[in-house]
Amino acid sequence: MDSEYWARYYEVTVDRPSWDTVRLAIGLFAADDVAASRPRFAVDLGCGAGRDARELLRAGWRVLAVDREPGAIEVLEAATPPELRPALVTRVADLATVDVPVCDFVNASLSLPFLAEDLFWPTWERALASLRVGGRVAAMLFGDHDGSSADRSMTCPPPQRIRESLSSFEIEHWIDREEDTQTALGEPHHFHLVELVARRAR
């Protein structure tokens, strides 16, 4: 998928609400510490047009938003209200090589599946390792029945393998579902989605 494809994707999705996984995670953090002593820090891996990053900013978080496409960062920055911009840091970088700093929350909504398997698992493990104890990951991944599973440039693991990778986490939200529908750009697709929120326990 080239930059032109992603530019159309950002145009379609920029005004859409954040994903449910992100709103759920924000709520879980709020329940953890009503009187937090410092602003929470999130890393949004594959931020796209920024629907999740802006939701975190509105909730008072500091956010590092990362995407390999410069166009994504441009759209995110343009769509972020001026009063929220001081809490936003952006970075154009490949998810497979970017340094993920120590943080409270890692979000990866429909981004990591676009890494080949030899890059996916090291990136996933590096993201999980960046979390403080008590921190959370929210992710939307493709399962092994997804229509993209035959594409060697993508990774669609069995849901059980994803669960096994979270052995040091408490899984707080897990949905494994399949449906025939359309992509954001109207292309027919069989989706096998694994949606999760998990808290690092140790």
C-alpha positions as CSV (number, residue, x, y, z in Angstrom):
1,M,0.0,0.0,0.0
2,D,1.5,3.3,-1.1
3,S,1.3,6.8,0.3
4,E,-1.6,7.7,-2.0
5,Y,-3.7,4.9,-0.5
6,W,-2.9,6.0,3.0
7,A,-3.7,9.7,2.1
8,R,-7.2,8.6,1.1
9,Y,-7.5,6.5,4.3
10,Y,-6.6,9.5,6.5
11,E,-9.1,11.7,4.7
12,V,-11.9,9.2,5.4
13,T,-11.0,8.4,9.0
14,V,-9.7,11.7,10.4
15,D,-13.1,12.8,11.9
16,R,-14.1,9.3,13.1
17,P,-14.3,8.7,16.8
18,S,-11.5,6.8,18.6
19,W,-11.7,3.1,18.8
20,D,-13.6,1.5,21.8
21,T,-10.5,-0.1,23.1
22,V,-8.9,3.3,23.7
23,R,-11.9,4.8,25.4
24,L,-12.1,1.7,27.6
25,A,-8.5,1.9,28.6
26,I,-8.8,5.6,29.4
27,G,-11.7,4.7,31.7
28,L,-9.8,2.0,33.4
29,F,-6.9,4.3,34.1
30,A,-9.3,6.9,35.5
31,A,-10.8,4.3,37.9
32,D,-7.3,3.3,39.0
33,D,-6.2,6.7,40.2
34,V,-8.8,9.4,40.6
35,A,-6.1,11.8,41.9
36,A,-3.1,10.9,39.6
37,S,0.0,12.8,40.7
38,R,1.3,13.3,37.1
39,P,-0.1,13.3,33.6
40,R,-0.2,9.9,32.1
41,F,2.0,9.2,29.0
42,A,0.9,7.2,26.0
43,V,2.6,5.9,22.9
44,D,0.3,5.5,19.8
45,L,2.0,3.2,17.4
46,G,0.7,3.7,13.8
47,C,-1.4,6.7,14.8
48,G,-2.8,7.3,11.3
49,A,-4.9,10.5,11.2
50,G,-4.9,10.6,15.0
51,R,-8.4,9.5,16.1
52,D,-7.0,7.7,19.1
53,A,-4.2,10.2,19.9
54,R,-6.7,13.1,20.1
55,E,-9.0,11.1,22.4
56,L,-6.0,10.7,24.7
57,L,-5.1,14.3,24.5
58,R,-8.7,15.3,25.4
59,A,-8.5,13.1,28.4
60,G,-5.4,15.0,29.7
61,W,-2.7,12.6,28.5
62,R,0.7,13.3,27.1
63,V,1.1,11.5,23.8
64,L,3.9,10.4,21.5
65,A,2.2,9.6,18.1
66,V,4.3,7.5,15.7
67,D,3.6,6.7,12.0
68,R,5.9,5.8,9.1
69,E,3.8,8.0,6.7
70,P,4.6,11.7,6.9
71,G,1.1,12.4,5.7
72,A,-0.4,10.8,8.8
73,I,1.6,13.1,11.0
74,E,0.6,16.1,8.9
75,V,-3.1,15.3,9.2
76,L,-2.9,14.6,12.9
77,E,-1.2,17.9,13.7
78,A,-3.6,19.8,11.5
79,A,-6.6,18.2,13.2
80,T,-5.3,18.7,16.8
81,P,-6.8,21.8,18.5
82,P,-4.1,24.4,19.5
83,E,-4.8,24.0,23.2
84,L,-3.9,20.3,23.0
85,R,-0.8,20.5,20.9
86,P,1.7,21.2,23.8
87,A,1.0,17.6,25.1
88,L,1.5,16.0,21.7
89,V,4.9,14.8,20.3
90,T,4.9,13.3,16.8
91,R,7.5,11.1,15.1
92,V,7.8,9.8,11.6
93,A,9.4,6.3,12.0
94,D,9.0,2.7,11.1
95,L,7.2,0.8,13.8
96,A,9.7,-2.1,13.4
97,T,12.6,0.0,14.5
98,V,11.3,2.9,16.5
99,D,12.4,3.2,20.1
100,V,9.3,2.8,22.4
101,P,10.0,4.8,25.5
102,V,8.9,3.8,29.0
103,C,5.2,4.7,29.2
104,D,1.9,4.0,30.9
105,F,0.0,3.0,27.8
106,V,0.7,1.6,24.4
107,N,-1.9,1.8,21.7
108,A,-1.8,-0.1,18.4
109,S,-5.1,0.1,16.4
110,L,-4.9,-1.8,13.1
111,S,-1.2,-0.9,12.6
112,L,1.0,-3.9,13.7
113,P,-0.7,-6.4,11.3
114,F,1.0,-4.5,8.4
115,L,4.4,-5.8,9.6
116,A,5.8,-9.1,8.3
117,E,6.0,-11.8,10.9
118,D,9.7,-11.5,11.5
119,L,9.1,-7.9,12.4
120,F,5.7,-8.2,14.1
121,W,6.7,-10.2,17.1
122,P,9.8,-8.3,18.1
123,T,7.9,-5.1,17.7
124,W,5.0,-6.4,19.8
125,E,7.4,-7.6,22.5
126,R,9.3,-4.4,22.6
127,A,6.0,-2.4,23.0
128,L,4.9,-4.6,25.8
129,A,8.3,-4.3,27.5
130,S,8.0,-0.5,27.5
131,L,5.1,-0.5,29.8
132,R,5.5,0.2,33.5
133,V,3.9,-2.3,35.9
134,G,0.3,-1.3,36.0
135,G,0.5,0.1,32.5
136,R,-1.8,-1.1,29.7
137,V,-1.8,-2.1,26.1
138,A,-4.7,-1.6,23.8
139,A,-4.6,-3.3,20.4
140,M,-6.6,-4.2,17.4
141,L,-4.9,-7.1,15.6
142,F,-5.9,-9.4,12.7
143,G,-6.4,-13.1,13.5
144,D,-5.5,-16.0,11.3
145,H,-8.8,-16.2,9.5
146,D,-8.5,-12.6,8.2
147,G,-8.7,-12.0,4.5
148,S,-5.1,-10.7,4.7
149,S,-3.7,-13.9,6.2
150,A,-2.2,-15.1,2.9
151,D,-0.3,-11.9,2.5
152,R,3.3,-12.6,3.5
153,S,4.0,-8.9,4.1
154,M,1.4,-8.9,6.9
155,T,0.9,-10.8,10.2
156,C,-2.4,-12.4,11.2
157,P,-1.6,-14.8,14.1
158,P,-3.9,-17.3,15.8
159,P,-5.6,-15.5,18.7
160,Q,-4.3,-18.1,21.2
161,R,-0.7,-17.1,20.3
162,I,-1.6,-13.4,21.0
163,R,-3.0,-14.5,24.4
164,E,0.2,-16.5,25.2
165,S,2.3,-13.4,24.5
166,L,0.4,-11.6,27.3
167,S,1.5,-14.0,30.1
168,S,2.6,-11.2,32.3
169,F,-0.6,-9.2,31.8
170,E,-4.1,-9.3,33.1
171,I,-6.5,-9.3,30.1
172,E,-9.3,-6.9,30.9
173,H,-11.0,-6.8,27.5
174,W,-10.9,-9.4,24.8
175,I,-13.1,-9.8,21.7
176,D,-12.3,-12.3,18.9
177,R,-14.7,-11.8,16.0
178,E,-15.2,-12.4,12.3
179,E,-17.3,-10.5,9.8
180,D,-17.6,-9.9,6.1
181,T,-17.8,-6.2,5.6
182,Q,-15.8,-3.3,4.0
183,T,-12.6,-1.5,4.7
184,A,-12.6,2.2,5.4
185,L,-12.2,2.8,1.7
186,G,-15.1,0.6,0.7
187,E,-13.3,-2.5,-0.3
188,P,-14.9,-5.9,0.6
189,H,-13.0,-7.8,3.2
190,H,-13.3,-10.7,5.6
191,F,-12.2,-9.4,8.9
192,H,-10.9,-11.5,11.8
193,L,-10.3,-9.0,14.5
194,V,-8.8,-9.5,17.9
195,E,-9.5,-6.5,20.2
196,L,-7.8,-6.3,23.5
197,V,-6.9,-4.2,26.6
198,A,-4.5,-5.7,29.0
199,R,-2.8,-4.5,32.2
200,R,0.8,-5.3,33.0
201,A,0.8,-7.3,36.3
202,R,4.6,-7.9,36.6
